[in-house]
Amino acid sequence: MKPAISFLLRTYQTIKQSSGVLSLSVQQMFRYVEWILIVVFIFYYFLLAANDIFSLTAEQFWQLSFFYVAIAALSWIFPLHHSLWIKQIYIFLEIALCLALVYFVGIHQSLFIYLYIAKSCFLFRRKSVVILTTIVGVLYVMVLTWSLPKITEVHPQFWGQIDTSNPKIRQELILGDIASYVMSSSFVIVFSSTLLAEQRSRQRAEELTRQVEGLAAQLERVRIARDIHDSLGHTLTNLQVQLVAFIIPILGFGLWYSQCLTMMNT
């Protein structure tokens, strides 16, 4: 019994240590990634603007600021345990913000789109994720194609020497965007699926931990009860033997005394 209890306790401690390796929740992980991306992009655009490589009008500046504020606000929400339609609205809002930024400002934030595809892997089934990724890819490429003139205005140093009105060049740009989106989104889906499988394994390990802990406590109670039973039985046996050893001489003396009285009376 004791070796079995020791084995269960060692198993419990091992599982507990392994399940505590990834302490961050999914919501915290995505929130921190979004915050890091926001800070990096703000610093990046500040450097570009300081070197006259990047130019925005006042309206575009406020639109870009609204985008980052909205993204930061949405990062506090992750409807993991909500209904399907709330999850769909949540992903739609985040992706719509990215597409609107490309269309109205001329700045494409593809990293945020890939991040939201990764979020969808934790919210939807794989088939729904593939359909969503395909629809978003089509919309993203269409919006990029329509917004090429505005992108050229915002990044004159990068796009000033490229004739975006040339159909051949536009076709090459579109094919490049499609290839980049397919490879990047495929990697994101595979990586997110791996993280999701690891999370489910950790949840199963935590459930097994609770079961092992309960079983170990139950076995410990059984061991304590058995020890009490054995100890009490041994004590009662000794008491019984001592009581018999004490009573037998008394009974013998009483029998001898009664025999003596009988002989005297006769």
C-alpha positions in Angstrom: 0.0 0.0 0.0 2.7 2.5 1.0 4.7 2.0 -2.3 1.5 2.6 -4.3 0.8 5.8 -2.4 4.4 7.0 -2.9 4.2 6.3 -6.6 0.9 8.2 -6.9 2.3 11.2 -5.0 5.4 11.3 -7.2 3.2 11.1 -10.3 1.1 13.9 -9.0 4.1 16.1 -8.4 5.5 15.4 -11.8 2.3 16.2 -13.6 1.8 19.3 -11.6 5.3 20.6 -12.5 4.8 19.8 -16.2 1.4 21.4 -16.3 2.7 24.6 -14.8 5.3 25.3 -17.5 2.9 27.3 -19.6 1.3 29.6 -17.1 0.0 32.2 -19.5 -3.6 31.8 -20.7 -4.5 32.1 -24.4 -6.0 35.5 -23.9 -3.0 36.9 -22.1 -0.7 35.5 -24.8 -2.6 37.1 -27.7 -3.0 40.4 -25.7 0.8 40.7 -25.1 1.5 39.9 -28.7 -0.9 42.6 -29.9 0.6 45.2 -27.5 4.1 44.4 -28.6 3.1 44.7 -32.3 1.3 48.1 -31.6 4.4 49.5 -29.8 6.8 48.2 -32.5 4.7 49.6 -35.4 4.3 53.0 -33.7 8.0 53.2 -33.2 8.7 52.1 -36.7 6.3 54.6 -38.3 7.8 57.4 -36.1 11.3 56.6 -37.4 10.0 56.6 -41.0 8.2 59.9 -40.5 11.3 61.4 -38.9 13.4 60.5 -42.0 10.8 61.7 -44.5 10.2 58.2 -45.7 6.6 58.1 -44.5 4.0 60.8 -44.8 0.4 61.0 -43.6 -2.3 63.7 -43.7 -4.0 64.7 -40.5 -7.0 62.7 -41.3 -4.9 59.6 -42.0 -3.0 60.1 -38.8 -6.2 60.1 -36.7 -7.5 57.1 -38.6 -4.3 55.2 -37.8 -4.5 56.3 -34.2 -8.1 55.0 -34.0 -7.0 51.7 -35.5 -4.4 51.1 -32.8 -6.7 52.3 -30.0 -9.5 49.9 -31.2 -7.0 47.0 -31.5 -5.7 47.6 -28.0 -9.3 47.8 -26.7 -10.3 44.5 -28.4 -7.2 42.8 -27.1 -8.8 42.8 -23.6 -11.6 40.6 -25.0 -11.3 37.0 -26.1 -14.6 35.2 -26.4 -13.3 31.7 -25.9 -16.3 30.5 -23.9 -19.0 32.5 -25.6 -21.5 31.6 -28.3 -20.5 31.1 -32.0 -22.0 34.3 -33.3 -20.1 36.4 -30.7 -16.9 34.8 -31.8 -17.7 35.5 -35.4 -18.5 39.2 -34.7 -15.3 39.5 -32.7 -13.0 38.1 -35.5 -15.0 40.1 -38.2 -14.4 43.4 -36.3 -10.7 42.9 -36.0 -10.1 41.8 -39.6 -12.4 44.6 -40.8 -10.3 47.1 -39.0 -7.2 45.9 -40.8 -8.9 46.0 -44.2 -10.3 49.4 -43.5 -6.8 50.7 -42.6 -5.5 49.5 -45.9 -8.4 51.0 -47.9 -8.7 54.4 -46.1 -5.1 55.1 -45.0 -3.0 53.0 -47.3 -1.1 51.1 -44.6 -1.4 47.3 -44.6 -1.0 45.5 -41.3 -0.6 41.9 -42.5 0.9 40.8 -39.2 -2.3 41.7 -37.3 -4.4 39.7 -39.9 -2.2 36.6 -39.4 -2.6 37.1 -35.6 -6.4 37.1 -36.0 -6.2 34.0 -38.1 -4.3 32.4 -35.2 -7.0 33.6 -32.8 -9.7 32.0 -35.0 -7.9 28.6 -34.6 -8.7 28.8 -30.9 -12.3 29.9 -31.5 -13.5 27.9 -34.5 -13.1 24.4 -35.9 -10.4 23.7 -38.5 -12.8 23.7 -41.4 -14.2 27.1 -40.4 -10.7 28.4 -40.0 -9.8 27.3 -43.5 -12.9 28.9 -45.0 -12.3 32.1 -43.0 -8.7 32.3 -44.1 -9.7 31.9 -47.8 -12.3 34.6 -47.6 -10.0 37.0 -45.8 -7.2 36.3 -48.3 -9.5 37.2 -51.2 -10.7 40.3 -49.5 -7.2 41.3 -48.5 -5.7 40.9 -52.0 -8.7 42.8 -53.5 -8.3 45.7 -51.0 -4.6 45.9 -51.6 -5.2 46.0 -55.4 -7.7 48.9 -55.0 -5.5 50.7 -52.6 -2.2 50.7 -54.5 -2.4 54.4 -55.4 -2.9 55.4 -51.8 -0.2 53.0 -50.6 2.1 54.7 -53.1 1.3 58.1 -51.6 1.9 57.0 -48.1 5.2 55.3 -48.9 6.7 57.4 -51.7 10.3 56.2 -51.0 9.2 52.5 -51.4 6.7 52.8 -54.1 7.6 56.0 -55.9 9.6 54.3 -58.6 7.1 51.5 -59.3 4.5 52.2 -62.0 1.4 50.7 -60.3 -0.7 51.6 -63.3 1.2 49.0 -65.5 -1.0 45.9 -65.7 2.0 43.6 -65.7 3.5 45.1 -62.6 0.1 45.1 -60.9 -0.2 41.4 -61.8 3.2 40.6 -60.3 2.4 42.5 -57.1 -0.9 40.6 -56.8 0.7 37.2 -57.3 3.4 38.2 -54.8 0.7 39.1 -52.3 -1.2 35.9 -52.9 1.9 33.7 -52.5 3.0 35.6 -49.3 -0.5 35.3 -47.8 -0.8 31.6 -48.6 2.6 30.7 -47.1 2.2 32.9 -44.0 -1.4 31.9 -43.2 -0.5 28.2 -43.7 2.3 28.6 -41.2 0.1 30.4 -38.8 -2.6 27.8 -38.9 -0.1 24.9 -38.4 1.6 26.7 -35.5 -1.7 27.6 -33.8 -2.9 24.1 -34.2 0.2 22.9 -32.5 -0.3 25.3 -29.6 -4.0 24.3 -29.4 -3.0 20.6 -29.2 -0.5 21.4 -26.5 -3.1 23.4 -24.5 -5.5 20.5 -24.7 -2.8 18.1 -23.5 -2.1 20.4 -20.6 -5.8 20.5 -19.7 -5.9 16.7 -19.8 -2.8 16.6 -17.6 -4.4 19.0 -15.1 -7.5 16.8 -15.0 -5.4 13.7 -14.5 -3.6 15.6 -11.7 -6.8 16.2 -9.9 -7.8 12.6 -10.3 -4.5 11.4 -9.0 -4.7 13.8 -6.1 -8.1 12.5 -5.1 -7.1 8.9 -5.5 -3.9 9.5 -3.4 -6.0 11.2 -0.6 -8.5 8.3 -0.7 -5.7 5.7 -0.4 -4.1 7.7 2.4 -7.4 7.7 4.3 -7.7 3.9 3.7 -4.2 3.4 5.0 -4.8 5.5 8.1 -8.1 3.6 8.8 -6.3 0.3 8.3 -3.5 1.3 10.7 -6.0 2.4 13.3 -7.9 -0.8 12.9 -4.7 -2.9 13.2 -3.5 -0.9 16.2 -6.9 -1.0 17.9 -7.3 -4.8 17.2 -3.8 -5.4 18.7 -4.6 -3.4 21.8 -7.9 -5.1 22.3 -6.3 -8.5 21.9 -3.7 -7.7 24.5 -6.4 -6.4 26.8 -8.4 -9.6 26.3 -5.4 -11.8 27.1 -4.5 -9.8 30.2 -8.1 -9.9 31.4 -8.3 -13.7 30.9 -5.0 -14.0 32.8 -6.4 -12.0 35.6 -9.8 -13.7 35.8 -8.6 -17.3 35.6 -6.8 -17.2 39.0 -9.8 -15.6 40.6 -12.2 -18.2 39.2 -9.8 -20.9 40.3 -9.6 -19.5 43.9 -13.4 -19.2 44.0 -13.8 -22.8 42.9 -11.3 -24.0 45.5 -13.0 -22.0 48.2 -16.4 -23.4 47.3 -15.0 -27.0 47.4 -13.5 -26.3 50.8 -16.9 -25.1 52.2 -18.6 -28.2 50.8 -16.1 -30.5 52.5 -16.5 -28.7 55.8 -20.3 -28.9 55.7 -20.1 -32.6 55.0 
